[in-house]
Structure formats: C-alpha cells, structure tokens
Amino acid sequence: MTRLTTIAACLAASALAASAYAEGQAEIAAKLNEEGKTLMFANKFPEASAKFRAAVARVPEPGYFINLCTSLFQEGKFGEALTACNAVANNNPNAEQRSKADKLSGRIKDEAKAQGITAEALGGGQSPGDPTLDCAATPNDSRCEAPPKLNDVCKTNPRDPSCGGAAPDPNGTPPPPQPRYAVGRPPSGTGVFVSTTPDNKYTWTLGIDLFGGGGSVGQTDYYGNATTGIRLKGDYMLNPATRFGAQAYLQITHFGQGDMQSALVDSLDIFDLGIAAYKHLCPNGMQRLCLTPLAGVQLAMMSPAGASDGTGSQVFNYAALGGRLELGAHFAFGTRYEHVLGAMVGLNVYSKVFSGPEDTTDMLTIAEAGLDKGGAAAYIGVGYTYRFRTPLGSAPFITLE
C-alpha cells in the first residue's frame, strides 16, 4: 500500500511539474510575441522576426506563425514567410486564422511576382499538398545551395556557418545542401498589418456628439437661453507618443424663442465649422479611460428666426467668430479599443456678427436681428467615436495576433 502511494505521489508530482513547465513556456512565448509586435510598430522587422521565432519554438501557436509570416514578409524574405504561413495549417488554426494565413500567402506571392521572383514554401512549413524538396536527391534544384566540394573547409571545420553546422560524412560525402529561400525587396506601401494590442493610439476617427445646455447669444431676450445641438467630428492623431491630435468638426446649435415675443425674431440656429487641438490623458493602469481637454476656434454662421431664401430653404447669412473649450471623459472598448463612448462638458463662445446679408429688403439687419452682441453657451453631452488604425483612406491588410 505504501509503495502504491509513493508511485501515485511521484506520478502526481511529475504531472504537476510538466503542467508548470508548459504553463511557463506559454507565458514566455506570449511575452516574446508581444515584444515582437512592439518591434513591428517600430519598423524593426528583423528583431521582430527573432522574437516570433523564439515564441513558436516554445509554443507553436498558429497566431505566432501568422506574426512571423508577416514580419518576414516585411523583411522581403518571401520564401521563409510562406513557410511560416504554411505552418499555420499544421497547428490547429481556427477558421479566421486559416483564412488570414491564406490571404497573406497570396499577398506574398503577388509581391514576389511583381519583383520577378518565384517564391515557394520550403522545409517543415510546407503545406501537405506541396512537393517535398530533397536537396540530397536533387542537388541541382534551383532552390538548393550548390553542394560544397569534398575537401573544403567543412572537413576541417564542420561548424563553419557555410556548412550549416553539419559534420562531414567519414567517407567524404558532403552534407546535403541547405534550402535556399527566395528573397526580395521589402513590400512597398503602408497598411500591411495592424496590431490587436489596445493602447489608445490610433490614426484617425469619425464620431458624433449630442449636447444640450444653456446660455445667451445676442441682445437680451431676443433669443431663449436653452440650447440643444449635434456635432459631427473627425480626429487625426498628430503625435501617437504623446496622444496629441487635431479635430475638425461641424455642429449645429439651436436656441429657442426669447421673451421679446417679436414678430421679427423667435429662435436662433448656429452652424459652426471648426478645428480644435486635444490631448488624451490616460492614467497608468486605466488605459480604457482617458480625460481629454480640447480647445478650438470656429466660424459661426447664424440663422435668426429660421431665415430662408425665396425657395424656402434655410440660410445662414450672419457670420461671427467662435471658440470652443471642452473637457471630455472617454471610455474605449473592443479588441483594439476601436469603440469609444464619451461624456463631456464644454463652452461655446461667440463674437458679435461681423458680416450680415447684403440685401436687407427681405432680411433683418444685424442690429434688428439682435446679433450686434456676442454671447456664450455652456453644454453637457454624450458621444460615440470609431477609431481607425491605418492611414486615412486605407484599411489594414492583416491583423497581428
């Protein structure tokens, strides 16, 4: 009974040790993979390839092979890249990973063809349907290095790099030639890859805000104090390292009827065209939540009492200058922090109108409209923004795992 207990304890200890070892290898591989992705975005592709190679050597995850394929492609090592992509199919990929590897393989072959290079997968990464390359049997194959001479340096120094680390046969038979992978120029263009690592760094965005508040614009009691509005906006990250960017926006703000009860004026609509600068402040350990101060200037086109032209279309014939100050809190979610919900408080300020309609026969003068005085309106609002990681007008070809 004691012997059985001892054996069982030994087996359990061995199983736990094996499990701990496997878990340790997985953690190391994941860390290497993340380091490789960081190097990719620093355009250090050879260093990234080394990290991904080390990751797949520890844990042959299909995602790591996809990343290795991508980094090798960025180096212009088309043959090795195809080998890595083909290895994806041999390591139980899901449907999305299999599709991604096939898509990337096609892109690599197209780039190689454009450079006049024939690229094929060699070695262990070959897909099951590929013909086996045997350099020993077919040493003249263009994909194999020329066989070394019998009395070359490999006989006296088998560890010479040119010998591939293989010792010569005692009978003088040279080691089999090593496969020669197709190499070309790095692919041209941008947007080949994008990381799935969320970091609140993006290239550009599109978004919408709804806001409401109170204030006063124009002469006293000409227009109401309550406001509602909508804003369409687009951001561009000028400096990802500091999270500093610029925003272009269009917004419409509506002021209700004032206390004058005049037949000439009752409400005011303001159409703003503006540009602003902003900076994300994201605390350590809370990358999903950022505070964003913003300051902007805008051209304000005003339409008192819903002024319209002869066809009934609303016109904005009164021009003023404006400014916008805002503090927003933004919460990002999604696999790449691509979705953002925001809440903000802000202030729109306006100068007096400096330009009105030329023909005042059917239009109010600036003074009659009460717009010979500026004003301001505070607001609170909510919004949604979608972030893009690639250059404006393009889409990523592949997503790093």
C-alpha positions, 0 to 999 in steps of 0.5 A: 500500500505504501509503495502504491502511494509513493508511485501515485505521489511521484506520478502526481508530482511529475504531472504537476511539474510538466503542467508548470513547465508548459504553463511557463513556456506559454507565458514566455512565448506570449511575452516574446510575441508581444515584444515582437509586435512592439518591434513591428510598430517600430519598423524593426522587422528583423528583431521582430522576426527573432522574437516570433521565432523564439515564441513558436519554438516554445509554443507553436501557436498558429497566431505566432506563425501568422506574426512571423509570416508577416514580419518576414514578409516585411523583411522581403524574405518571401520564401521563409514567410510562406513557410511560416504561413504554411505552418499555420495549417499544421497547428490547429488554426481556427477558421479566421486564422486559416483564412488570414494565413491564406490571404497573406500567402497570396499577398506574398506571392503577388509581391514576389511576382511583381519583383520577378521572383518565384517564391515557394514554401520550403522545409517543415512549413510546407503545406501537405499538398506541396512537393517535398524538396530533397536537396540530397536527391536533387542537388541541382534544384534551383532552390538548393545551395550548390553542394560544397566540394569534398575537401573544403573547409567543412572537413576541417571545420564542420561548424563553419556557418557555410556548412550549416553546422553539419559534420562531414560524412567519414567517407567524404560525402558532403552534407546535403545542401541547405534550402535556399529561400527566395528573397526580395525587396521589402513590400512597398506601401503602408497598411500591411498589418495592424496590431490587436494590442489596445493602447489608445493610439490610433490614426484617425476617427469619425464620431458624433456628439449630442449636447444640450445646455444653456446660455445667451447669444445676442441682445437680451431676450431676443433669443431663449437661453436653452440650447440643444445641438449635434456635432459631427467630428473627425480626429487625426492623431498628430503625435501617437507618443504623446496622444496629441491630435487635431479635430475638425468638426461641424455642429449645429446649435439651436436656441429657442424663442426669447421673451421679446415675443417679436414678430421679427425674431423667435429662435436662433440656429448656429452652424459652426465649422471648426478645428480644435487641438486635444490631448488624451490623458490616460492614467497608468493602469486605466488605459480604457479611460482617458480625460481629454481637454480640447480647445478650438476656434470656429466660424459661426454662421447664424440663422435668426428666426429660421431665415430662408431664401425665396425657395424656402430653404434655410440660410445662414447669412450672419457670420461671427467668430467662435471658440470652443473649450471642452473637457471630455471623459472617454471610455474605449472598448473592443479588441483594439479599443476601436469603440469609444463612448464619451461624456463631456462638458464644454463652452461655446463662445461667440463674437458679435456678427461681423458680416450680415446679408447684403440685401436687407429688403427681405432680411433683418439687419444685424442690429434688428436681428439682435446679433450686434452682441456676442454671447456664450453657451455652456453644454453637457453631452454624450458621444460615440467615436470609431477609431481607425488604425491605418492611414486615412483612406486605407484599411489594414491588410492583416491583423497581428495576433 
